[in-house]
Amino acid sequence: MSKGADIELIDVTKRYGAALAVDRVSLKIPAGTYCCLLGPSGCGKTTTLRMMAGHESITEGDIRLGPTVVTDLPPAKRGTAMMFQSYALFPHLDTVDNVAFSLKMKGVDKASRRAKAMEMLKLVQMDHLAERRPAQLSGGQQQRVALARALITDPQVLLLDEPLSALDPFLKIKVRQELKKLQLQLGISFIHVTHSQEEAMALSDLVVVMNGGRIEQAGTPREVFNRPATAFVARFMGDHNVIAGRVTAIGAEDVTFEVPGGASFRAPAGPELAPGLEPGAPLEIAVRTDRVTLGAGAMPGCGLTGLVQNIEYHGQKVQVALAAPGVAEFAVQVPETAFFAAPLSIGDAVPLGWTPQDVHILQPSPSA
């Protein structure tokens, strides 16, 4: 397997007529990185992946793989390989000939290409099923064949379009562990499109959260989860409450803002505070759901009283959804034992609190 290379997108834009699918995306993915492009349907992640592969033309901008600008190169000349969501296996060919097909197109002799295909099948633990056809394989087995077929071209970057979406929940976990192990073994970059936050957190070294054709945030899973850049990222990653209001006062150490219902909250005036912020300006904060405590005694500006709207049992934790004036949605994760020691009911009024250290100021969304 060839050594991987950095891949870089430079102001990449894709338009379909008047519709803007990808809007001036710039991103550098270092060699040997497991990168997940994460976001809701229609955010531009699959279009971005297809432009990297050469299956979609670029309206503006460039894509560089290592030292080479590959923007106008056909897929087979780029040094990338793509594994499609549908797997796209040939039903009339057995497993080994499916994997060897691209080498056949390059004119490699039968013995050599079949030997290489068997090598790839062994890598994905499918060599024992080399003579079966796709219809005789399970979904997970077909996926491994598609993976072997992509890897036989010796790519510097492997592109995966929602590779786990067709698998059942138990198989998903098993296959994602195998994907990460394979990526580390090969030492090349895997760029993986998904709409699953859990998948992105479990697999990636670099998470790229997309929305409206733009990148909202790129960072390690821990950075993106603990310090979401925008309200969109905080909500999409889950387990964060977003409180939005307008600034009423700015002090040396904190900023005070008020929500439409009249309640006031405080946030530390740290480096995230936009320069030139003035009273009346909009401000949003995030507070993690597992950092909120139930009961009275919160510091001024670091709490509210909410009305319980819904209760969901999640095993190790119980998720309590609440509403308060000016704060339509607010959630608290309570450890199972703590919740059942003092259970709540829908309709209960509950005081909630957090510490200033648990407050994170959010930036305006680039896709807004």
DOTOR-889452 format. One record per residue (C-alpha): x, y, z; chain; residue number from 1. Coordinates in pm, 1 decimal, always signed. Layout:
REM DOTOR-889452
<site u="X" v="Y" w="Z" chain="A" n="NUM"/>
...
***
This chain:
REM DOTOR-889452
<site u="+0.0" v="+0.0" w="+0.0" chain="A" n="1"/>
<site u="+135.9" v="+343.1" w="-92.4" chain="A" n="2"/>
<site u="+217.3" v="+601.4" w="+168.7" chain="A" n="3"/>
<site u="-64.4" v="+849.6" w="+213.8" chain="A" n="4"/>
<site u="-57.5" v="+1216.5" w="+122.9" chain="A" n="5"/>
<site u="-214.1" v="+1536.5" w="+255.1" chain="A" n="6"/>
<site u="-532.5" v="+1636.9" w="+76.4" chain="A" n="7"/>
<site u="-627.6" v="+2004.8" w="+64.2" chain="A" n="8"/>
<site u="-941.1" v="+2184.6" w="-53.3" chain="A" n="9"/>
<site u="-881.0" v="+2547.7" w="-147.2" chain="A" n="10"/>
<site u="-1194.0" v="+2769.3" w="-169.3" chain="A" n="11"/>
<site u="-1390.3" v="+2484.7" w="-329.0" chain="A" n="12"/>
<site u="-1737.6" v="+2580.7" w="-453.6" chain="A" n="13"/>
<site u="-2004.8" v="+2374.0" w="-627.9" chain="A" n="14"/>
<site u="-2311.4" v="+2522.9" w="-793.8" chain="A" n="15"/>
<site u="-2599.9" v="+2343.9" w="-964.8" chain="A" n="16"/>
<site u="-2745.8" v="+2627.5" w="-1169.1" chain="A" n="17"/>
<site u="-2851.2" v="+2890.1" w="-914.6" chain="A" n="18"/>
<site u="-2830.2" v="+2645.4" w="-622.2" chain="A" n="19"/>
<site u="-2513.2" v="+2663.0" w="-410.9" chain="A" n="20"/>
<site u="-2428.0" v="+2312.4" w="-279.1" chain="A" n="21"/>
<site u="-2076.6" v="+2382.0" w="-144.0" chain="A" n="22"/>
<site u="-1967.8" v="+2734.9" w="-58.3" chain="A" n="23"/>
<site u="-1594.4" v="+2822.1" w="-59.1" chain="A" n="24"/>
<site u="-1480.8" v="+2528.1" w="+152.5" chain="A" n="25"/>
<site u="-1113.7" v="+2528.2" w="+255.9" chain="A" n="26"/>
<site u="-978.3" v="+2229.7" w="+448.3" chain="A" n="27"/>
<site u="-644.7" v="+2050.3" w="+490.0" chain="A" n="28"/>
<site u="-649.8" v="+1684.0" w="+593.9" chain="A" n="29"/>
<site u="-301.8" v="+1560.2" w="+691.8" chain="A" n="30"/>
<site u="-177.4" v="+1224.3" w="+559.6" chain="A" n="31"/>
<site u="-280.9" v="+928.1" w="+772.4" chain="A" n="32"/>
<site u="-588.9" v="+1100.3" w="+919.7" chain="A" n="33"/>
<site u="-928.4" v="+941.0" w="+976.5" chain="A" n="34"/>
<site u="-1155.8" v="+1233.7" w="+887.3" chain="A" n="35"/>
<site u="-1535.5" v="+1233.0" w="+913.3" chain="A" n="36"/>
<site u="-1744.4" v="+1485.3" w="+719.3" chain="A" n="37"/>
<site u="-2046.4" v="+1518.4" w="+947.9" chain="A" n="38"/>
<site u="-2375.5" v="+1699.6" w="+902.0" chain="A" n="39"/>
<site u="-2745.2" v="+1670.4" w="+820.4" chain="A" n="40"/>
<site u="-2882.0" v="+1569.3" w="+480.0" chain="A" n="41"/>
<site u="-2822.9" v="+1839.1" w="+218.2" chain="A" n="42"/>
<site u="-2532.2" v="+2006.2" w="+402.0" chain="A" n="43"/>
<site u="-2283.9" v="+1944.9" w="+115.3" chain="A" n="44"/>
<site u="-2076.1" v="+1664.1" w="+267.7" chain="A" n="45"/>
<site u="-2135.5" v="+1400.9" w="-4.3" chain="A" n="46"/>
<site u="-2088.8" v="+1659.8" w="-281.4" chain="A" n="47"/>
<site u="-1756.1" v="+1757.0" w="-119.6" chain="A" n="48"/>
<site u="-1650.0" v="+1390.4" w="-109.3" chain="A" n="49"/>
<site u="-1751.3" v="+1335.6" w="-473.1" chain="A" n="50"/>
<site u="-1547.4" v="+1641.8" w="-579.0" chain="A" n="51"/>
<site u="-1243.8" v="+1494.5" w="-400.2" chain="A" n="52"/>
<site u="-1301.4" v="+1168.2" w="-590.4" chain="A" n="53"/>
<site u="-1344.5" v="+1341.2" w="-928.0" chain="A" n="54"/>
<site u="-1701.4" v="+1213.9" w="-968.6" chain="A" n="55"/>
<site u="-1833.1" v="+1571.1" w="-943.0" chain="A" n="56"/>
<site u="-1684.8" v="+1871.4" w="-1121.8" chain="A" n="57"/>
<site u="-1570.1" v="+2176.1" w="-923.7" chain="A" n="58"/>
<site u="-1728.9" v="+2511.0" w="-1006.5" chain="A" n="59"/>
<site u="-1451.1" v="+2714.8" w="-841.9" chain="A" n="60"/>
<site u="-1141.0" v="+2639.1" w="-635.7" chain="A" n="61"/>
<site u="-882.5" v="+2361.8" w="-633.2" chain="A" n="62"/>
<site u="-811.2" v="+2025.5" w="-473.8" chain="A" n="63"/>
<site u="-451.5" v="+1926.6" w="-405.9" chain="A" n="64"/>
<site u="-331.1" v="+1575.5" w="-321.5" chain="A" n="65"/>
<site u="+23.7" v="+1595.6" w="-191.5" chain="A" n="66"/>
<site u="+207.8" v="+1833.1" w="-429.1" chain="A" n="67"/>
<site u="-31.2" v="+1769.2" w="-721.0" chain="A" n="68"/>
<site u="-336.1" v="+1977.9" w="-813.8" chain="A" n="69"/>
<site u="-593.1" v="+1711.4" w="-907.1" chain="A" n="70"/>
<site u="-888.6" v="+1944.9" w="-976.0" chain="A" n="71"/>
<site u="-922.2" v="+1849.4" w="-1343.2" chain="A" n="72"/>
<site u="-787.4" v="+1493.4" w="-1330.6" chain="A" n="73"/>
<site u="-1021.7" v="+1197.6" w="-1391.2" chain="A" n="74"/>
<site u="-1092.8" v="+970.5" w="-1089.9" chain="A" n="75"/>
<site u="-850.4" v="+696.2" w="-1197.1" chain="A" n="76"/>
<site u="-556.9" v="+942.4" w="-1220.7" chain="A" n="77"/>
<site u="-598.3" v="+1110.9" w="-878.9" chain="A" n="78"/>
<site u="-457.4" v="+867.2" w="-626.0" chain="A" n="79"/>
<site u="-794.2" v="+846.9" w="-450.0" chain="A" n="80"/>
<site u="-1041.7" v="+558.6" w="-439.4" chain="A" n="81"/>
<site u="-1409.6" v="+576.5" w="-348.7" chain="A" n="82"/>
<site u="-1628.6" v="+322.1" w="-178.0" chain="A" n="83"/>
<site u="-1989.4" v="+393.1" w="-271.1" chain="A" n="84"/>
<site u="-2284.9" v="+376.5" w="-32.8" chain="A" n="85"/>
<site u="-2458.9" v="+119.1" w="-256.5" chain="A" n="86"/>
<site u="-2136.0" v="-91.5" w="-286.3" chain="A" n="87"/>
<site u="-2208.3" v="-116.9" w="-666.7" chain="A" n="88"/>
<site u="-2078.7" v="-473.1" w="-704.5" chain="A" n="89"/>
<site u="-2120.1" v="-657.1" w="-1037.4" chain="A" n="90"/>
<site u="-2381.2" v="-930.7" w="-977.9" chain="A" n="91"/>
<site u="-2246.5" v="-1162.5" w="-1253.0" chain="A" n="92"/>
<site u="-1887.1" v="-1166.2" w="-1120.0" chain="A" n="93"/>
<site u="-1757.3" v="-1361.6" w="-822.5" chain="A" n="94"/>
<site u="-1593.9" v="-1185.0" w="-529.8" chain="A" n="95"/>
<site u="-1236.7" v="-1211.3" w="-654.8" chain="A" n="96"/>
<site u="-1324.4" v="-1080.3" w="-1003.4" chain="A" n="97"/>
<site u="-1525.0" v="-792.6" w="-851.7" chain="A" n="98"/>
<site u="-1218.5" v="-688.5" w="-654.8" chain="A" n="99"/>
<site u="-983.8" v="-738.0" w="-953.7" chain="A" n="100"/>
<site u="-1203.2" v="-547.9" w="-1201.9" chain="A" n="101"/>
<site u="-1014.2" v="-216.2" w="-1201.0" chain="A" n="102"/>
<site u="-685.4" v="-399.7" w="-1265.4" chain="A" n="103"/>
<site u="-849.0" v="-582.0" w="-1557.1" chain="A" n="104"/>
<site u="-944.4" v="-242.0" w="-1703.0" chain="A" n="105"/>
<site u="-576.7" v="-138.1" w="-1673.2" chain="A" n="106"/>
<site u="-469.4" v="-446.1" w="-1869.9" chain="A" n="107"/>
<site u="-309.4" v="-637.5" w="-1581.6" chain="A" n="108"/>
<site u="-282.9" v="-1008.9" w="-1663.4" chain="A" n="109"/>
<site u="-534.0" v="-1247.6" w="-1505.5" chain="A" n="110"/>
<site u="-295.2" v="-1431.0" w="-1272.9" chain="A" n="111"/>
<site u="-143.7" v="-1108.5" w="-1135.5" chain="A" n="112"/>
<site u="-474.6" v="-930.5" w="-1081.9" chain="A" n="113"/>
<site u="-635.5" v="-1233.5" w="-913.2" chain="A" n="114"/>
<site u="-331.9" v="-1271.3" w="-684.3" chain="A" n="115"/>
<site u="-357.3" v="-902.9" w="-587.1" chain="A" n="116"/>
<site u="-734.6" v="-937.7" w="-536.8" chain="A" n="117"/>
<site u="-681.8" v="-1233.4" w="-302.5" chain="A" n="118"/>
<site u="-429.2" v="-1025.1" w="-108.9" chain="A" n="119"/>
<site u="-691.4" v="-749.1" w="-65.1" chain="A" n="120"/>
<site u="-963.2" v="-1001.6" w="+30.0" chain="A" n="121"/>
<site u="-731.6" v="-1144.9" w="+294.8" chain="A" n="122"/>
<site u="-681.0" v="-791.6" w="+430.6" chain="A" n="123"/>
<site u="-1058.2" v="-754.9" w="+486.5" chain="A" n="124"/>
<site u="-1097.0" v="-1119.9" w="+600.9" chain="A" n="125"/>
<site u="-1301.0" v="-1226.2" w="+294.9" chain="A" n="126"/>
<site u="-1054.9" v="-1457.8" w="+117.1" chain="A" n="127"/>
<site u="-1256.3" v="-1766.3" w="+223.7" chain="A" n="128"/>
<site u="-1555.6" v="-1637.7" w="+19.1" chain="A" n="129"/>
<site u="-1359.0" v="-1550.5" w="-296.4" chain="A" n="130"/>
<site u="-1575.2" v="-1763.0" w="-527.7" chain="A" n="131"/>
<site u="-1914.8" v="-1638.0" w="-411.7" chain="A" n="132"/>
<site u="-2122.9" v="-1386.2" w="-603.7" chain="A" n="133"/>
<site u="-2267.2" v="-1070.0" w="-439.7" chain="A" n="134"/>
<site u="-2617.8" v="-1222.1" w="-403.8" chain="A" n="135"/>
<site u="-2467.6" v="-1499.2" w="-186.5" chain="A" n="136"/>
<site u="-2311.4" v="-1247.3" w="+54.9" chain="A" n="137"/>
<site u="-2460.2" v="-1057.0" w="+348.8" chain="A" n="138"/>
<site u="-2462.5" v="-676.7" w="+353.4" chain="A" n="139"/>
<site u="-2156.8" v="-667.8" w="+580.7" chain="A" n="140"/>
<site u="-1970.8" v="-910.7" w="+352.9" chain="A" n="141"/>
<site u="-2060.0" v="-709.5" w="+40.3" chain="A" n="142"/>
<site u="-1926.3" v="-402.7" w="+213.7" chain="A" n="143"/>
<site u="-1590.5" v="-570.4" w="+275.8" chain="A" n="144"/>
<site u="-1569.1" v="-672.8" w="-90.5" chain="A" n="145"/>
<site u="-1637.7" v="-311.0" w="-193.6" chain="A" n="146"/>
<site u="-1366.1" v="-199.5" w="+48.1" chain="A" n="147"/>
<site u="-1115.5" v="-448.4" w="-98.1" chain="A" n="148"/>
<site u="-1206.2" v="-334.7" w="-451.4" chain="A" n="149"/>
<site u="-1136.1" v="+29.1" w="-356.4" chain="A" n="150"/>
<site u="-804.6" v="-57.1" w="-187.8" chain="A" n="151"/>
<site u="-667.6" v="-266.5" w="-478.7" chain="A" n="152"/>
<site u="-586.9" v="+54.1" w="-669.7" chain="A" n="153"/>
<site u="-329.4" v="+138.9" w="-397.8" chain="A" n="154"/>
<site u="-483.3" v="+480.9" w="-317.2" chain="A" n="155"/>
<site u="-323.9" v="+754.7" w="-111.8" chain="A" n="156"/>
<site u="-670.4" v="+852.0" w="+19.6" chain="A" n="157"/>
<site u="-978.1" v="+631.7" w="+59.9" chain="A" n="158"/>
<site u="-1317.2" v="+806.1" w="+32.9" chain="A" n="159"/>
<site u="-1619.7" v="+641.0" w="+199.3" chain="A" n="160"/>
<site u="-1978.3" v="+756.6" w="+141.5" chain="A" n="161"/>
<site u="-2188.3" v="+657.6" w="+446.1" chain="A" n="162"/>
<site u="-2032.1" v="+310.0" w="+450.1" chain="A" n="163"/>
<site u="-2217.2" v="+191.5" w="+762.6" chain="A" n="164"/>
<site u="-2566.8" v="+322.9" w="+687.9" chain="A" n="165"/>
<site u="-2707.2" v="-8.0" w="+557.2" chain="A" n="166"/>
<site u="-2584.6" v="-218.6" w="+849.9" chain="A" n="167"/>
<site u="-2776.0" v="-317.9" w="+1162.8" chain="A" n="168"/>
<site u="-2672.2" v="-148.3" w="+1493.6" chain="A" n="169"/>
<site u="-2458.6" v="-437.8" w="+1623.7" chain="A" n="170"/>
<site u="-2277.8" v="-488.4" w="+1292.7" chain="A" n="171"/>
<site u="-2220.3" v="-111.4" w="+1263.7" chain="A" n="172"/>
<site u="-2014.1" v="-111.5" w="+1583.7" chain="A" n="173"/>
<site u="-1811.7" v="-415.9" w="+1473.3" chain="A" n="174"/>
<site u="-1742.3" v="-280.2" w="+1124.2" chain="A" n="175"/>
<site u="-1647.6" v="+68.5" w="+1243.0" chain="A" n="176"/>
<site u="-1387.4" v="-90.6" w="+1474.0" chain="A" n="177"/>
<site u="-1252.6" v="-284.2" w="+1174.2" chain="A" n="178"/>
<site u="-1243.4" v="+32.7" w="+959.9" chain="A" n="179"/>
<site u="-1037.3" v="+219.3" w="+1220.3" chain="A" n="180"/>
<site u="-800.7" v="-77.0" w="+1261.9" chain="A" n="181"/>
<site u="-758.9" v="-102.1" w="+883.1" chain="A" n="182"/>
<site u="-691.9" v="+269.9" w="+846.6" chain="A" n="183"/>
<site u="-419.2" v="+256.2" w="+1114.1" chain="A" n="184"/>
<site u="-270.5" v="-53.2" w="+949.5" chain="A" n="185"/>
<site u="-259.2" v="+105.3" w="+601.6" chain="A" n="186"/>
<site u="-143.5" v="+447.2" w="+722.2" chain="A" n="187"/>
<site u="-345.5" v="+637.5" w="+459.3" chain="A" n="188"/>
<site u="-625.7" v="+890.2" w="+512.4" chain="A" n="189"/>
<site u="-983.4" v="+768.6" w="+522.2" chain="A" n="190"/>
<site u="-1241.7" v="+1042.3" w="+452.8" chain="A" n="191"/>
<site u="-1579.6" v="+918.4" w="+566.5" chain="A" n="192"/>
<site u="-1917.6" v="+1089.2" w="+514.3" chain="A" n="193"/>
<site u="-2174.7" v="+1032.2" w="+788.0" chain="A" n="194"/>
<site u="-2473.7" v="+1197.5" w="+954.2" chain="A" n="195"/>
<site u="-2412.1" v="+1001.0" w="+1276.4" chain="A" n="196"/>
<site u="-2244.6" v="+1197.3" w="+1556.1" chain="A" n="197"/>
<site u="-2166.4" v="+872.4" w="+1739.3" chain="A" n="198"/>
<site u="-1991.3" v="+728.9" w="+1431.7" chain="A" n="199"/>
<site u="-1784.3" v="+1044.5" w="+1380.9" chain="A" n="200"/>
<site u="-1683.3" v="+1060.4" w="+1748.0" chain="A" n="201"/>
<site u="-1585.3" v="+691.3" w="+1758.6" chain="A" n="202"/>
<site u="-1381.4" v="+686.9" w="+1436.1" chain="A" n="203"/>
<site u="-1223.8" v="+1017.6" w="+1355.9" chain="A" n="204"/>
<site u="-904.8" v="+1202.4" w="+1433.9" chain="A" n="205"/>
<site u="-1062.4" v="+1504.8" w="+1261.2" chain="A" n="206"/>
<site u="-1435.2" v="+1587.5" w="+1263.8" chain="A" n="207"/>
<site u="-1556.3" v="+1838.7" w="+1003.2" chain="A" n="208"/>
<site u="-1909.7" v="+1958.4" w="+1081.5" chain="A" n="209"/>
<site u="-2087.4" v="+2097.1" w="+773.7" chain="A" n="210"/>
<site u="-2406.8" v="+2299.4" w="+739.6" chain="A" n="211"/>
<site u="-2552.5" v="+2484.9" w="+441.8" chain="A" n="212"/>
<site u="-2253.7" v="+2404.2" w="+219.2" chain="A" n="213"/>
<site u="-1998.7" v="+2547.7" w="+463.5" chain="A" n="214"/>
<site u="-1774.8" v="+2419.0" w="+741.1" chain="A" n="215"/>
<site u="-1909.4" v="+2516.7" w="+1083.0" chain="A" n="216"/>
<site u="-1616.1" v="+2365.0" w="+1272.7" chain="A" n="217"/>
<site u="-1322.6" v="+2130.5" w="+1219.3" chain="A" n="218"/>
<site u="-1132.8" v="+1976.2" w="+1510.1" chain="A" n="219"/>
<site u="-1072.3" v="+1663.9" w="+1714.6" chain="A" n="220"/>
<site u="-1386.5" v="+1488.4" w="+1841.6" chain="A" n="221"/>
<site u="-1311.5" v="+1608.3" w="+2194.5" chain="A" n="222"/>
<site u="-1264.0" v="+1971.3" w="+2085.1" chain="A" n="223"/>
<site u="-1584.6" v="+1972.3" w="+1881.4" chain="A" n="224"/>
<site u="-1787.9" v="+1811.5" w="+2159.8" chain="A" n="225"/>
<site u="-1648.5" v="+2011.8" w="+2451.8" chain="A" n="226"/>
<site u="-1612.6" v="+2346.4" w="+2275.6" chain="A" n="227"/>
<site u="-1867.1" v="+2366.3" w="+1991.9" chain="A" n="228"/>
<site u="-1798.0" v="+2675.5" w="+1783.6" chain="A" n="229"/>
<site u="-2158.3" v="+2763.4" w="+1699.0" chain="A" n="230"/>
<site u="-2513.9" v="+2695.1" w="+1814.7" chain="A" n="231"/>
<site u="-2557.9" v="+2465.9" w="+1515.3" chain="A" n="232"/>
<site u="-2260.9" v="+2249.9" w="+1618.8" chain="A" n="233"/>
<site u="-2374.5" v="+2246.3" w="+1984.0" chain="A" n="234"/>
<site u="-2723.6" v="+2129.0" w="+1884.8" chain="A" n="235"/>
<site u="-2608.5" v="+1886.8" w="+1613.9" chain="A" n="236"/>
<site u="-2348.3" v="+1714.9" w="+1833.2" chain="A" n="237"/>
<site u="-2619.0" v="+1679.9" w="+2097.9" chain="A" n="238"/>
<site u="-2596.5" v="+1685.8" w="+2479.1" chain="A" n="239"/>
<site u="-2573.1" v="+2067.3" w="+2486.2" chain="A" n="240"/>
<site u="-2828.6" v="+2329.6" w="+2581.5" chain="A" n="241"/>
<site u="-2823.2" v="+2655.2" w="+2385.3" chain="A" n="242"/>
<site u="-2954.3" v="+2971.3" w="+2548.8" chain="A" n="243"/>
<site u="-2993.3" v="+3277.2" w="+2323.7" chain="A" n="244"/>
<site u="-3051.8" v="+3637.5" w="+2428.8" chain="A" n="245"/>
<site u="-2921.3" v="+3993.7" w="+2407.0" chain="A" n="246"/>
<site u="-2634.1" v="+4150.0" w="+2600.1" chain="A" n="247"/>
<site u="-2736.5" v="+4382.5" w="+2884.9" chain="A" n="248"/>
<site u="-2399.2" v="+4447.6" w="+3052.3" chain="A" n="249"/>
<site u="-2029.4" v="+4374.5" w="+2996.3" chain="A" n="250"/>
<site u="-1798.0" v="+4352.9" w="+3297.7" chain="A" n="251"/>
<site u="-1426.9" v="+4282.2" w="+3337.9" chain="A" n="252"/>
<site u="-1486.5" v="+3914.5" w="+3409.2" chain="A" n="253"/>
<site u="-1828.9" v="+3835.5" w="+3271.6" chain="A" n="254"/>
<site u="-2106.3" v="+3939.8" w="+3036.3" chain="A" n="255"/>
<site u="-2475.4" v="+3945.7" w="+3128.5" chain="A" n="256"/>
<site u="-2749.7" v="+3877.9" w="+2876.4" chain="A" n="257"/>
<site u="-3127.9" v="+3855.8" w="+2890.6" chain="A" n="258"/>
<site u="-3361.5" v="+3610.3" w="+2716.2" chain="A" n="259"/>
<site u="-3701.2" v="+3712.6" w="+2574.3" chain="A" n="260"/>
<site u="-3879.0" v="+3583.1" w="+2886.4" chain="A" n="261"/>
<site u="-3690.8" v="+3835.6" w="+3100.7" chain="A" n="262"/>
<site u="-3446.2" v="+3603.1" w="+3279.6" chain="A" n="263"/>
<site u="-3079.5" v="+3709.0" w="+3296.4" chain="A" n="264"/>
<site u="-2776.8" v="+3481.7" w="+3255.9" chain="A" n="265"/>
<site u="-2401.7" v="+3527.4" w="+3293.0" chain="A" n="266"/>
<site u="-2110.5" v="+3402.0" w="+3084.4" chain="A" n="267"/>
<site u="-1735.3" v="+3439.2" w="+3147.7" chain="A" n="268"/>
<site u="-1581.1" v="+3715.5" w="+2934.6" chain="A" n="269"/>
<site u="-1316.0" v="+3484.3" w="+2789.2" chain="A" n="270"/>
<site u="-1135.7" v="+3480.2" w="+2452.3" chain="A" n="271"/>
<site u="-1453.0" v="+3366.9" w="+2270.7" chain="A" n="272"/>
<site u="-1615.9" v="+3704.5" w="+2338.3" chain="A" n="273"/>
<site u="-1638.2" v="+3890.2" w="+2008.4" chain="A" n="274"/>
<site u="-1433.4" v="+4214.4" w="+2005.8" chain="A" n="275"/>
<site u="-1650.0" v="+4524.7" w="+2016.9" chain="A" n="276"/>
<site u="-1949.0" v="+4340.4" w="+2167.9" chain="A" n="277"/>
<site u="-2199.2" v="+4597.8" w="+2294.6" chain="A" n="278"/>
<site u="-2522.1" v="+4598.1" w="+2498.2" chain="A" n="279"/>
<site u="-2811.1" v="+4493.8" w="+2275.1" chain="A" n="280"/>
<site u="-2597.4" v="+4254.8" w="+2066.3" chain="A" n="281"/>
<site u="-2717.4" v="+3893.1" w="+2031.8" chain="A" n="282"/>
<site u="-2534.1" v="+3631.5" w="+2238.5" chain="A" n="283"/>
<site u="-2564.5" v="+3252.4" w="+2259.9" chain="A" n="284"/>
<site u="-2415.5" v="+3017.0" w="+2516.6" chain="A" n="285"/>
<site u="-2393.4" v="+2638.1" w="+2545.3" chain="A" n="286"/>
<site u="-2417.9" v="+2436.7" w="+2867.4" chain="A" n="287"/>
<site u="-2365.1" v="+2060.2" w="+2858.1" chain="A" n="288"/>
<site u="-2666.7" v="+1858.2" w="+2971.0" chain="A" n="289"/>
<site u="-2454.6" v="+1645.7" w="+3206.9" chain="A" n="290"/>
<site u="-2311.4" v="+1954.9" w="+3382.7" chain="A" n="291"/>
<site u="-2652.0" v="+2081.6" w="+3497.3" chain="A" n="292"/>
<site u="-2759.1" v="+1994.5" w="+3852.0" chain="A" n="293"/>
<site u="-3111.2" v="+1974.0" w="+3990.7" chain="A" n="294"/>
<site u="-3202.6" v="+2166.6" w="+4302.7" chain="A" n="295"/>
<site u="-3177.7" v="+2515.7" w="+4448.4" chain="A" n="296"/>
<site u="-2860.5" v="+2708.0" w="+4527.5" chain="A" n="297"/>
<site u="-2731.4" v="+2805.0" w="+4182.1" chain="A" n="298"/>
<site u="-2512.1" v="+3114.6" w="+4151.3" chain="A" n="299"/>
<site u="-2697.0" v="+3422.5" w="+4018.0" chain="A" n="300"/>
<site u="-2713.6" v="+3405.7" w="+3637.8" chain="A" n="301"/>
<site u="-2620.6" v="+3036.3" w="+3635.6" chain="A" n="302"/>
<site u="-2956.3" v="+2869.5" w="+3668.3" chain="A" n="303"/>
<site u="-3328.0" v="+2872.6" w="+3595.9" chain="A" n="304"/>
<site u="-3650.0" v="+2708.1" w="+3705.8" chain="A" n="305"/>
<site u="-3790.7" v="+2477.9" w="+3440.3" chain="A" n="306"/>
<site u="-4116.2" v="+2291.4" w="+3392.5" chain="A" n="307"/>
<site u="-4065.8" v="+1920.2" w="+3317.4" chain="A" n="308"/>
<site u="-4196.1" v="+1840.6" w="+2965.2" chain="A" n="309"/>
<site u="-4065.4" v="+1489.7" w="+2905.8" chain="A" n="310"/>
<site u="-3867.9" v="+1211.7" w="+3077.9" chain="A" n="311"/>
<site u="-3672.6" v="+943.8" w="+2889.3" chain="A" n="312"/>
<site u="-3497.2" v="+648.7" w="+3049.7" chain="A" n="313"/>
<site u="-3163.8" v="+575.0" w="+2874.8" chain="A" n="314"/>
<site u="-3022.9" v="+307.7" w="+3105.9" chain="A" n="315"/>
<site u="-2722.5" v="+465.4" w="+3276.9" chain="A" n="316"/>
<site u="-2890.0" v="+805.7" w="+3265.4" chain="A" n="317"/>
<site u="-3232.2" v="+966.7" w="+3253.9" chain="A" n="318"/>
<site u="-3288.2" v="+1256.9" w="+3012.9" chain="A" n="319"/>
<site u="-3523.6" v="+1523.4" w="+3148.6" chain="A" n="320"/>
<site u="-3657.0" v="+1783.7" w="+2902.5" chain="A" n="321"/>
<site u="-3776.4" v="+2114.3" w="+3046.0" chain="A" n="322"/>
<site u="-3905.4" v="+2452.6" w="+2932.6" chain="A" n="323"/>
<site u="-3873.0" v="+2795.7" w="+3093.1" chain="A" n="324"/>
<site u="-3976.6" v="+3148.9" w="+2991.9" chain="A" n="325"/>
<site u="-3749.2" v="+3248.9" w="+2702.4" chain="A" n="326"/>
<site u="-3584.4" v="+2904.3" w="+2698.5" chain="A" n="327"/>
<site u="-3807.9" v="+2672.6" w="+2496.8" chain="A" n="328"/>
<site u="-3585.7" v="+2363.7" w="+2514.4" chain="A" n="329"/>
<site u="-3356.6" v="+2265.1" w="+2798.8" chain="A" n="330"/>
<site u="-3234.9" v="+1915.5" w="+2887.7" chain="A" n="331"/>
<site u="-3061.7" v="+1761.8" w="+3187.0" chain="A" n="332"/>
<site u="-2888.5" v="+1423.8" w="+3203.5" chain="A" n="333"/>
<site u="-2937.2" v="+1274.7" w="+3548.4" chain="A" n="334"/>
<site u="-2754.3" v="+956.3" w="+3657.6" chain="A" n="335"/>
<site u="-3004.9" v="+671.1" w="+3686.8" chain="A" n="336"/>
<site u="-2954.3" v="+615.1" w="+4061.1" chain="A" n="337"/>
<site u="-2980.1" v="+988.2" w="+4139.8" chain="A" n="338"/>
<site u="-3301.2" v="+1024.7" w="+3938.4" chain="A" n="339"/>
<site u="-3481.5" v="+732.4" w="+4100.8" chain="A" n="340"/>
<site u="-3368.6" v="+843.9" w="+4446.4" chain="A" n="341"/>
<site u="-3576.3" v="+1160.9" w="+4389.3" chain="A" n="342"/>
<site u="-3793.7" v="+1097.4" w="+4079.7" chain="A" n="343"/>
<site u="-3961.7" v="+1376.3" w="+3886.1" chain="A" n="344"/>
<site u="-4295.2" v="+1384.7" w="+3704.0" chain="A" n="345"/>
<site u="-4410.1" v="+1572.8" w="+3395.8" chain="A" n="346"/>
<site u="-4540.2" v="+1913.3" w="+3504.1" chain="A" n="347"/>
<site u="-4301.8" v="+1949.9" w="+3802.2" chain="A" n="348"/>
<site u="-4126.0" v="+2285.0" w="+3846.2" chain="A" n="349"/>
<site u="-3755.7" v="+2219.7" w="+3904.6" chain="A" n="350"/>
<site u="-3470.7" v="+2460.3" w="+3990.2" chain="A" n="351"/>
<site u="-3157.8" v="+2396.2" w="+3781.0" chain="A" n="352"/>
<site u="-2804.1" v="+2525.6" w="+3813.3" chain="A" n="353"/>
<site u="-2453.9" v="+2511.1" w="+3665.2" chain="A" n="354"/>
<site u="-2116.5" v="+2675.7" w="+3727.6" chain="A" n="355"/>
<site u="-1964.6" v="+2960.9" w="+3521.1" chain="A" n="356"/>
<site u="-1688.4" v="+2717.1" w="+3414.3" chain="A" n="357"/>
<site u="-1953.6" v="+2505.7" w="+3240.7" chain="A" n="358"/>
<site u="-2068.4" v="+2796.5" w="+3020.5" chain="A" n="359"/>
<site u="-1928.5" v="+2819.0" w="+2668.5" chain="A" n="360"/>
<site u="-1991.0" v="+3129.0" w="+2449.9" chain="A" n="361"/>
<site u="-2084.0" v="+3046.4" w="+2089.3" chain="A" n="362"/>
<site u="-1985.4" v="+3228.0" w="+1769.8" chain="A" n="363"/>
<site u="-2224.8" v="+3330.2" w="+1489.6" chain="A" n="364"/>
<site u="-2271.3" v="+3050.9" w="+1235.4" chain="A" n="365"/>
<site u="-2078.8" v="+3097.7" w="+904.1" chain="A" n="366"/>
<site u="-2373.6" v="+2946.8" w="+718.1" chain="A" n="367"/>
<site u="-2627.0" v="+3184.1" w="+872.1" chain="A" n="368"/>
***
